[in-house]
Amino acid sequence: MSSEGTAAELPSASGEEDANWKERILVPAVLGGLIGAGGGLLSKHRKVLGTANVCATYAANAAIVAGSYSGVREFVKNTRATEPNDLVNSAIGGFATGALLGRLQGGQRGALRYSIIFAVVGPVFDLATNRLYPLVRDISPSTWQLPDWSPIKVLDEDALAAKRAREQKLYAQRTLGEDLIKEEPR
């Protein structure tokens, strides 16, 4: 078998893997940041330090943790050449991420504690997301409907044209009224 045959096979597989790889790291990091910001909104420290500061700090920390965990998990997956949903990858990735972040946070004892916690929590989290993903995947925004009692209404073309006509009439009245007010003091 020639080396050209293997080189031709690699780009097609790596292109698909590359896109999936980015999705499996960026999406958890962004979701972690959003969840962290939500946690900052609920924090008791927001009154003292300011809501924006606490939300930004929590969001950054959660995004770093989620991105690091996802990145290490993907590195382990590629190194071991296994499937993306292998829970052993999650355990190894969690252990390594916990060791790294725990070392930065609390020294050698922190590294040991964090690595054990991440090695347990990571696979549990991945198992839960793997089970929930098929349920959430089928929900599309096109199937969402507002309840009848909602004050928000989706307008059809006729209602939208009538609304634009009302807005133009109100704008003309306001503009004309402002012109009359400006001319009165003379």
N, C-alpha and C positions, 0 to 999 in steps of 0.2 A: 504494500500500500504506500502510495507516495505521500510526501509531506503536504502537497498541495490539496489533497482530498481532506485532510484533517483541518487545514487552515480554512478551507471553504465552509466546513461545518461549524466552526467556532463562532463567526460573526452572527449567524442567525440565532443560535442558542443564546449567545451573550446579550444580544439586543433585547430579547424578551426577558431574560433574567435581570438585566440592568434596570428595566422599567419596573419590574416587580420588586427589585431590591430597593429602589428609591421609595416606592409606595410603602414598603414594610418598615422603613426607618422614618421617613418624613411624616407620615400620617400619625403614628404614635407620638412623635415629638410634638406635633401641633396639638393633638388632642390632650396630651399631658399638660401643655401650656394653658389650654383653655380650662381644663379641670383645676389646675393650680390657681388660675385667676379667680375662678369661682370659689375656691377654698379661701383665697385672700379676702373675698367679700364677706365671708362668714367668720373671719378671724377676729379675735378680741383685740388684737394689736392695731387694727385699722384706725381706732379712735385716737390713739397716741401718735402713731407714725404716719398717718394719712392713708386713706383708702388706695390712692393710686400707687404709692410706694409699696404697700403691702401686696397688692394684687400683682404688680410687676415683679416683685421679688419671688412670690410664690409661683407665678407663671414661669419665670426663668428657671427656677430650681426644678420644677416638675418637668419642664421641657428637657432640661439637661439629663435628668434621671431617665426619662422615657427614651430619649434619643440615644443615650449611652447604652442602655439595656438592649434596645432594638439593634443598634449597630454591632454590639458584641455578639448578640444572638445570630445575626446574619453572618458575621465573620466565622463563628463556630459552624454554622450550617454549610458555608462554602468550604471550610477546612475539612469537615467530616464528610462532605459530599452526600448529604442526606436531604430528605424532604423538608419543605419549609415549616410544617406543623409538627415536627419531631420534638417531643417534650424534653428529651435529653439535651437538645440544643438550648432550650430555655433554661434548664437547670445549670448547665455549664456557663451559659451567658450570664445568668443571674448571679452565680457564684463569683465570676470574674468582675462583673460590674460592681457588686457589693464590696468586693475586696478593694477595688480602686477607689470608689467613692467613700467607703468607710475609712480607708487610710488617709484620704484628704481631710475627712471630717473629724476623726477621733483617734488617729494613731493606729498602732497594731491591734489593740483590743477592739477598736471601732471596725477595723478591717475584718476581723473574725466575726463579730456580731452581724455586720451588714452583709457579709458574704453568705452567712447561713440564712438570714432573713430573705435576701434576694433569691437565693437558690430554692427556697420554698415558695415564696410569693410569685415569682416569675412564671413558673410552670402552671400554677393555679390560675393566674390571670390569663395566660395564653390558652389554657383549656377552656376557660369560660368564654373568651372571645371567639374561639374556634366553634364552640357550640352555639353561640348567639349570632354569629355572622350570617348563616343561612336565613335566619328569621328577619334580620334587619336588611339584608341585601334585596329582598323582594319588595320592600317598601319604597315607592318612588313618589316624589313630590307631585306628580301629575294625578295621583289617586287621592291626594289630600283634599278635603272639602271643608269649608267653613260651615258652622252650624247655622240654622235659619235665624236664630236670635242674635247672631253676631252683627255689630254695627258696621263691619267692613263688608262691602258688597262688591262683587266682580261685575263690572259694567259691560254690557254688550255695545255694539257700534252705535246704535241709536241713542242710548243713554249717555255714552261718552260724548257724542256730538252735542247733545242738549247741555251737558255739563260745561263743555267748552264755550258754548254760546252764552250761558249764564255768567261764566267767569269773564268773558270779554265785555259783557254789559256792565258788570260790577266794576271792572277796571276803567271803563270809559266814564262811569259815574264818579269814581274817585278822582280820576284825572281832571275831569271837568270841574268837580267840586273844589279841588285844590287851586285851580286856575281862578275860580271866582273868589276864593278867600284871599288870594294874593292881590287881586285887583281892587277889593273893597276899601282898604285904608286910604286910597288916593283921595 
